[in-house]
């Protein structure tokens, strides 16, 4: 496990889940595949459990899709927004529970997908979403989606 205090504030925080973005996995690549992978650290900490996954486990397209889905979820208070990539280490699902504005956040995370599986269920309300949306926008501002075709995701 890393010493997260040295990372500064997370790029994205949703209740007990924090995600730091350290940079592109392949800074010189400009194509839609290699050019969009990001090196990240994700940590979920709740009473009695702390799980961290790190590496090239998310890409810029994942943040773009998540941001767009969160905006729609915030507007309707129903539906699902998902942050995931082709890698198995992290999946975040935010589900709107209707007009009350309550949300269920399901985090599936593992540092070792062959031997471990961890799931967290968190309860938040719609007031959390604007800052998560801004966090995704900051990530995309610093690490834009490379290749125009990938931006349509």
C-alpha positions in Angstrom: 0.0 0.0 0.0 1.2 3.5 -0.7 1.4 6.5 1.5 -1.5 8.5 0.2 -0.7 11.7 2.1 2.0 12.5 -0.5 -0.5 12.5 -3.3 -2.4 15.7 -2.3 -6.1 16.0 -2.7 -7.9 13.3 -4.8 -9.0 14.2 -8.3 -12.4 12.6 -7.6 -14.0 11.9 -4.3 -17.3 10.3 -3.7 -17.9 9.6 0.0 -15.4 6.9 1.1 -14.0 6.5 -2.5 -11.0 8.6 -3.5 -9.3 8.6 -6.9 -5.9 10.2 -7.7 -4.7 10.6 -11.3 -0.9 10.5 -11.7 -0.7 11.0 -15.5 -1.0 9.2 -18.8 0.3 5.7 -18.9 1.9 6.4 -22.3 2.4 10.2 -22.4 3.8 10.1 -26.0 0.9 8.1 -27.5 -1.9 10.0 -29.3 -4.1 7.1 -30.5 -7.5 6.3 -29.0 -6.3 3.1 -27.2 -2.8 3.6 -25.7 -3.1 7.4 -25.6 -6.0 7.4 -23.2 -4.9 5.1 -20.4 -4.2 6.8 -17.0 -2.1 5.8 -14.0 -4.4 6.1 -11.0 -4.7 5.2 -7.4 -8.1 4.4 -6.0 -8.9 3.8 -2.4 -12.1 3.1 -0.5 -12.0 3.3 3.2 -14.9 2.5 5.6 -15.0 1.3 9.1 -13.1 -2.0 9.3 -11.9 -2.0 5.7 -9.4 -0.2 3.4 -8.8 -1.3 -0.2 -6.5 0.3 -2.7 -5.9 -0.4 -6.3 -3.2 1.3 -8.4 -1.9 1.3 -12.0 -3.3 1.9 -15.4 -6.8 0.9 -14.4 -8.9 3.7 -15.9 -8.8 5.7 -19.1 -9.9 9.2 -20.1 -12.9 7.8 -22.0 -14.1 6.2 -18.7 -14.0 9.6 -17.0 -15.8 11.3 -19.9 -18.6 8.7 -19.9 -18.9 8.8 -16.1 -19.1 12.6 -16.2 -21.9 12.6 -18.8 -23.9 9.9 -17.0 -23.5 11.8 -13.7 -24.9 15.0 -15.3 -28.0 13.1 -16.5 -28.4 11.3 -13.2 -28.2 14.7 -11.3 -30.9 16.1 -13.6 -33.3 13.2 -13.4 -32.4 11.6 -10.0 -33.0 8.2 -11.6 -30.7 6.0 -13.7 -27.1 4.8 -13.3 -23.7 6.4 -13.8 -20.8 3.9 -14.1 -17.0 4.5 -13.9 -15.2 1.4 -15.3 -12.7 0.4 -17.9 -11.6 -2.8 -19.6 -9.5 -3.5 -16.5 -11.1 -5.4 -13.6 -9.6 -3.5 -10.7 -12.3 -0.8 -10.2 -15.9 -0.4 -11.0 -18.1 2.4 -9.5 -21.9 2.5 -10.0 -24.0 5.4 -8.8 -27.7 4.6 -8.9 -30.4 7.2 -8.4 -33.2 6.1 -6.2 -35.9 8.5 -7.3 -37.3 11.9 -6.4 -35.9 11.9 -2.8 -32.4 12.4 -4.3 -30.9 9.4 -2.5 -28.2 7.6 -4.3 -26.6 4.2 -3.9 -22.9 3.9 -4.7 -21.5 0.5 -5.3 -17.8 0.2 -5.5 -16.1 -3.0 -6.6 -12.4 -2.9 -6.2 -9.4 -5.2 -6.1 -5.7 -4.9 -6.1 -5.5 -8.6 -7.2 -8.4 -9.7 -9.4 -7.2 -13.3 -9.5 -7.4 -13.7 -5.7 -9.6 -11.0 -4.2 -12.9 -9.2 -4.6 -14.1 -6.3 -2.5 -17.5 -4.6 -2.6 -18.6 -1.5 -0.8 -22.1 -0.1 -0.7 -22.4 3.6 0.2 -25.4 5.8 0.6 -25.2 9.5 -0.6 -27.6 12.0 -1.9 -27.6 14.2 -5.0 -25.7 17.0 -3.3 -22.5 14.9 -3.7 -22.8 14.8 -7.5 -21.8 18.3 -8.6 -18.3 18.0 -7.0 -17.8 14.5 -8.5 -18.8 16.0 -11.9 -16.3 18.9 -11.4 -13.7 16.4 -10.4 -14.2 14.4 -13.7 -14.1 17.7 -15.6 -10.8 18.6 -13.9 -9.3 15.2 -14.8 -10.4 15.7 -18.5 -9.1 19.2 -18.5 -5.6 18.0 -17.4 -5.7 14.7 -19.4 -8.0 15.3 -22.4 -9.4 12.4 -24.4 -7.0 11.7 -27.3 -8.3 10.9 -30.7 -11.6 12.6 -31.9 -13.4 9.3 -32.4 -12.9 8.3 -28.7 -14.5 11.6 -27.5 -17.9 10.4 -28.9 -18.0 7.7 -26.2 
